């Protein structure tokens, strides 16, 4: 939020707050991924560079791929026009976001497509065999990282969001995970990227506990 908006919220709160409430209520049936993708499109249309940079990063964080963002802009060409799309892509290239690397485009979608076809509950491991802290487990042709804090668990896909490489178990150092390919580091307590990449987090995997076993949905 800009200093100007902060100022208006301070001195004209009653006038400005209904606008933000309207925006929130207007998109309450949209998930975060869709809402922030639409926000990117509106910033391209308005050609606001700061807004585009802000919402582009948020759209990536909420699970949109670079391919999906590019496709969304191209689908909206009748409204945006080619010149605004070129303007936006120029800014994206200057940001040097690894997700938009031509060599990476399409790879994440291919990985997701394979996983989507096979998505089901997998019996991973008995709860008593999961140590405190972070561990890596394999199931079928896939793998995941499980972080345990007492009776609380969080599960992450082993696929790095940078170049879609499969991160090995020896990449764990305490609660930090370092992808050996380009040395992106992630916090295994929440999946956030904490060094080098600082863009997309690890992908969380849904899990459940039944009969003292941990199951993952992937």
TORKOLSE-511561 format. One record per residue (C-alpha): residue in one letter; x, y, z. Coordinates in steps of 0.001 Angstrom, whole numbers. Example, Ala and Ser with C-alpha at 12.3 -4.5 7.8 and 13.67 -1.06 7.14 Angstrom:
2
<resn:A, px:12300, py:-4500, pz:7800>
<resn:S, px:13670, py:-1060, pz:7140>
//
This chain:
218
<resn:X, px:0, py:0, pz:0>
<resn:X, px:1329, py:3451, pz:-867>
<resn:X, px:2028, py:6289, pz:1577>
<resn:X, px:-774, py:8241, pz:-78>
<resn:X, px:-3338, py:5517, pz:670>
<resn:X, px:-2056, py:5191, pz:4214>
<resn:X, px:-2538, py:8938, pz:4593>
<resn:X, px:-6095, py:8881, pz:3225>
<resn:X, px:-7012, py:5934, pz:5449>
<resn:X, px:-5766, py:7969, pz:8378>
<resn:X, px:-7479, py:11285, pz:7605>
<resn:X, px:-10526, py:10095, pz:5587>
<resn:X, px:-11102, py:6608, pz:6960>
<resn:X, px:-14889, py:6714, pz:6647>
<resn:X, px:-14689, py:7657, pz:2976>
<resn:X, px:-11928, py:5251, pz:1896>
<resn:X, px:-12680, py:2089, pz:3877>
<resn:X, px:-15970, py:1301, pz:2057>
<resn:X, px:-13989, py:1123, pz:-1190>
<resn:X, px:-11723, py:-1603, pz:178>
<resn:X, px:-14715, py:-3416, pz:1658>
<resn:X, px:-16361, py:-3320, pz:-1779>
<resn:X, px:-13259, py:-4856, pz:-3373>
<resn:X, px:-13130, py:-7609, pz:-759>
<resn:X, px:-16843, py:-8433, pz:-976>
<resn:X, px:-16794, py:-8293, pz:-4759>
<resn:X, px:-14236, py:-11087, pz:-4922>
<resn:X, px:-15283, py:-13197, pz:-1954>
<resn:X, px:-16205, py:-16185, pz:-4143>
<resn:X, px:-12785, py:-16226, pz:-5834>
<resn:X, px:-9847, py:-18183, pz:-4487>
<resn:X, px:-6606, py:-16289, pz:-3882>
<resn:X, px:-4935, py:-17728, pz:-6973>
<resn:X, px:-7660, py:-16412, pz:-9279>
<resn:X, px:-8044, py:-13084, pz:-7499>
<resn:X, px:-4361, py:-12182, pz:-7738>
<resn:X, px:-4172, py:-13319, pz:-11355>
<resn:X, px:-6993, py:-10888, pz:-12135>
<resn:X, px:-5145, py:-8195, pz:-10189>
<resn:X, px:-2155, py:-8662, pz:-12484>
<resn:X, px:-4392, py:-8110, pz:-15515>
<resn:X, px:-5871, py:-4912, pz:-14052>
<resn:X, px:-2384, py:-3533, pz:-13372>
<resn:X, px:-1339, py:-4305, pz:-16938>
<resn:X, px:-4441, py:-2533, pz:-18219>
<resn:X, px:-3762, py:516, pz:-16019>
<resn:X, px:-25, py:297, pz:-16754>
<resn:X, px:980, py:828, pz:-13137>
<resn:X, px:4495, py:-565, pz:-12805>
<resn:X, px:4646, py:-722, pz:-9003>
<resn:X, px:1272, py:-2459, pz:-8841>
<resn:X, px:2259, py:-4957, pz:-11528>
<resn:X, px:5444, py:-5899, pz:-9672>
<resn:X, px:3562, py:-6273, pz:-6396>
<resn:X, px:712, py:-8412, pz:-7687>
<resn:X, px:2887, py:-10433, pz:-10049>
<resn:X, px:4916, py:-11724, pz:-7104>
<resn:X, px:1731, py:-12373, pz:-5116>
<resn:X, px:159, py:-14240, pz:-8055>
<resn:X, px:3233, py:-16478, pz:-8255>
<resn:X, px:3178, py:-17047, pz:-4502>
<resn:X, px:-498, py:-18082, pz:-4617>
<resn:X, px:297, py:-20825, pz:-7138>
<resn:X, px:5, py:-19221, pz:-10563>
<resn:X, px:2729, py:-20320, pz:-12961>
<resn:X, px:4492, py:-18024, pz:-15397>
<resn:X, px:2713, py:-19849, pz:-18231>
<resn:X, px:-686, py:-19144, pz:-16678>
<resn:X, px:126, py:-15461, pz:-16226>
<resn:X, px:1324, py:-15102, pz:-19829>
<resn:X, px:-1737, py:-16976, pz:-21105>
<resn:X, px:-4051, py:-14738, pz:-19066>
<resn:X, px:-2527, py:-11622, pz:-20616>
<resn:X, px:-2767, py:-13029, pz:-24141>
<resn:X, px:-6383, py:-14138, pz:-23655>
<resn:X, px:-7158, py:-10563, pz:-22581>
<resn:X, px:-5493, py:-9052, pz:-25658>
<resn:X, px:-8828, py:-7785, pz:-27064>
<resn:X, px:-9053, py:-5565, pz:-23973>
<resn:X, px:-5393, py:-4930, pz:-23196>
<resn:X, px:-3996, py:-4604, pz:-26679>
<resn:X, px:-563, py:-5836, pz:-27722>
<resn:X, px:1252, py:-2665, pz:-26655>
<resn:X, px:233, py:-3058, pz:-22990>
<resn:X, px:1219, py:-6711, pz:-22992>
<resn:X, px:4639, py:-5804, pz:-24433>
<resn:X, px:4934, py:-3112, pz:-21745>
<resn:X, px:4210, py:-5696, pz:-19040>
<resn:X, px:6601, py:-8303, pz:-20445>
<resn:X, px:9394, py:-5698, pz:-20591>
<resn:X, px:8908, py:-5100, pz:-16852>
<resn:X, px:8764, py:-8832, pz:-16113>
<resn:X, px:12028, py:-9424, pz:-17972>
<resn:X, px:13734, py:-6610, pz:-16036>
<resn:X, px:12591, py:-8252, pz:-12787>
<resn:X, px:14591, py:-11367, pz:-13777>
<resn:X, px:12078, py:-13726, pz:-12219>
<resn:X, px:13314, py:-17313, pz:-12630>
<resn:X, px:9771, py:-18549, pz:-13234>
<resn:X, px:9783, py:-16751, pz:-16603>
<resn:X, px:13005, py:-18394, pz:-17788>
<resn:X, px:12225, py:-19742, pz:-21299>
<resn:X, px:13851, py:-23061, pz:-20379>
<resn:X, px:11493, py:-23500, pz:-17452>
<resn:X, px:8198, py:-22513, pz:-19083>
<resn:X, px:5905, py:-25507, pz:-19393>
<resn:X, px:7859, py:-27798, pz:-17061>
<resn:X, px:5851, py:-27053, pz:-13931>
<resn:X, px:2589, py:-27633, pz:-15816>
<resn:X, px:3893, py:-30954, pz:-17128>
<resn:X, px:4800, py:-32022, pz:-13601>
<resn:X, px:1402, py:-30901, pz:-12266>
<resn:X, px:-395, py:-32711, pz:-15064>
<resn:X, px:1308, py:-35997, pz:-14224>
<resn:X, px:592, py:-35558, pz:-10539>
<resn:X, px:-3039, py:-34592, pz:-11157>
<resn:X, px:-3695, py:-37774, pz:-13130>
<resn:X, px:-2302, py:-39881, pz:-10286>
<resn:X, px:-3688, py:-37824, pz:-7392>
<resn:X, px:-4910, py:-40110, pz:-4627>
<resn:X, px:-4308, py:-40891, pz:-978>
<resn:X, px:-987, py:-42605, pz:-309>
<resn:X, px:-147, py:-44420, pz:2911>
<resn:X, px:3197, py:-42790, pz:3704>
<resn:X, px:4547, py:-43933, pz:7058>
<resn:X, px:3600, py:-44779, pz:10629>
<resn:X, px:3457, py:-41705, pz:12857>
<resn:X, px:5883, py:-43198, pz:15400>
<resn:X, px:8525, py:-43479, pz:12664>
<resn:X, px:8448, py:-39745, pz:11898>
<resn:X, px:11134, py:-37955, pz:13890>
<resn:X, px:10913, py:-34418, pz:15217>
<resn:X, px:12078, py:-31832, pz:12714>
<resn:X, px:12233, py:-32471, pz:8963>
<resn:X, px:12488, py:-35745, pz:7043>
<resn:X, px:12123, py:-36883, pz:3439>
<resn:X, px:9972, py:-39839, pz:2413>
<resn:X, px:9331, py:-41525, pz:-925>
<resn:X, px:6079, py:-43063, pz:-2130>
<resn:X, px:5795, py:-44599, pz:-5578>
<resn:X, px:7708, py:-42350, pz:-7962>
<resn:X, px:7162, py:-39275, pz:-5805>
<resn:X, px:8670, py:-37868, pz:-2618>
<resn:X, px:7850, py:-35328, pz:66>
<resn:X, px:9299, py:-33561, pz:3075>
<resn:X, px:7496, py:-33904, pz:6399>
<resn:X, px:8095, py:-31412, pz:9198>
<resn:X, px:7020, py:-32509, pz:12657>
<resn:X, px:6566, py:-30443, pz:15806>
<resn:X, px:5002, py:-32691, pz:18418>
<resn:X, px:1580, py:-33661, pz:17082>
<resn:X, px:1649, py:-31000, pz:14368>
<resn:X, px:2733, py:-31865, pz:10836>
<resn:X, px:3250, py:-30054, pz:7559>
<resn:X, px:4047, py:-31765, pz:4262>
<resn:X, px:5795, py:-30335, pz:1196>
<resn:X, px:6344, py:-31650, pz:-2301>
<resn:X, px:9999, py:-32480, pz:-3009>
<resn:X, px:9864, py:-30642, pz:-6354>
<resn:X, px:11701, py:-27311, pz:-6284>
<resn:X, px:9514, py:-24451, pz:-7596>
<resn:X, px:12514, py:-22964, pz:-9407>
<resn:X, px:13565, py:-25501, pz:-12058>
<resn:X, px:11271, py:-28389, pz:-11077>
<resn:X, px:14186, py:-30485, pz:-9819>
<resn:X, px:13603, py:-33225, pz:-7242>
<resn:X, px:15335, py:-32147, pz:-4019>
<resn:X, px:17137, py:-35021, pz:-2222>
<resn:X, px:16999, py:-35819, pz:1473>
<resn:X, px:20612, py:-34821, pz:2126>
<resn:X, px:19612, py:-31239, pz:1232>
<resn:X, px:18043, py:-30934, pz:4711>
<resn:X, px:20037, py:-28962, pz:7274>
<resn:X, px:17999, py:-28677, pz:10448>
<resn:X, px:14806, py:-26918, pz:9340>
<resn:X, px:16403, py:-25474, pz:6213>
<resn:X, px:16262, py:-27111, pz:2789>
<resn:X, px:18743, py:-26143, pz:60>
<resn:X, px:18097, py:-27191, pz:-3525>
<resn:X, px:21482, py:-28358, pz:-4907>
<resn:X, px:20733, py:-27141, pz:-8432>
<resn:X, px:20746, py:-23369, pz:-7880>
<resn:X, px:21004, py:-23190, pz:-4071>
<resn:X, px:17546, py:-21847, pz:-3332>
<resn:X, px:16921, py:-22237, pz:404>
<resn:X, px:13558, py:-22911, pz:2033>
<resn:X, px:12266, py:-22797, pz:5591>
<resn:X, px:10772, py:-26227, pz:6298>
<resn:X, px:8592, py:-24784, pz:9049>
<resn:X, px:6422, py:-22941, pz:6503>
<resn:X, px:7877, py:-23674, pz:3046>
<resn:X, px:8892, py:-20061, pz:2364>
<resn:X, px:11938, py:-19334, pz:201>
<resn:X, px:14474, py:-17586, pz:2434>
<resn:X, px:17588, py:-17228, pz:287>
<resn:X, px:18588, py:-16698, pz:-3355>
<resn:X, px:15184, py:-17248, pz:-4977>
<resn:X, px:12916, py:-15377, pz:-2541>
<resn:X, px:9919, py:-15951, pz:-4797>
<resn:X, px:7776, py:-19078, pz:-4744>
<resn:X, px:7489, py:-21316, pz:-1669>
<resn:X, px:7519, py:-25094, pz:-1624>
<resn:X, px:4202, py:-26690, pz:-2577>
<resn:X, px:2193, py:-27933, pz:392>
<resn:X, px:639, py:-31396, pz:192>
<resn:X, px:-2634, py:-32270, pz:1876>
<resn:X, px:-2348, py:-34975, pz:4521>
<resn:X, px:-4450, py:-36913, pz:7015>
<resn:X, px:-3824, py:-39298, pz:9915>
<resn:X, px:-5689, py:-42585, pz:10103>
<resn:X, px:-4885, py:-45595, pz:12243>
<resn:X, px:-1584, py:-44085, pz:13416>
<resn:X, px:-436, py:-43670, pz:9797>
<resn:X, px:227, py:-40504, pz:7851>
<resn:X, px:-1449, py:-40376, pz:4433>
<resn:X, px:-629, py:-37810, pz:1736>
<resn:X, px:-2887, py:-36723, pz:-1113>
<resn:X, px:-805, py:-36362, pz:-4227>
//
